[in-house]
């Protein structure tokens, strides 16, 4: 979770983008079958793609419960924020209660990441602190 730089350790944050192609946020949270993980380095303004994590979608024909949300969350424990095309109010409230910041942002991923960095959303929206790495 952290990168070591001369003079100390820099904190980093991770974002999960719900996307079928890794280019555009185009999946509803409940239907997402993968999240593309990007790591942000606030001190340098840099970011890098880490991996794509396949998950089991938590919504099945409109049916879901907290245990299905928990199964997704367990695959994203090192992630502080999610980018999704849509998310229901109940799901968003549950995810945020579990420490994830959720953004409905059906846009290309790279400009979103640059905007998150330029606006320092981890500070503005008070993302949870990353786990020590």
Secondary structure, DSSP 8 states (H G I E B T S, - for coil): -EEEETTEEEEEEEEEEE-SSSSB---BGGG--EEEEEEEETTTTEEEEEEEEE---S-BTTB--HHHHHHHHHTTTT--EEEESB--HHHHHHHHHTT-EEEE--SBHHHHHHHHHHHTHHHHTT-------
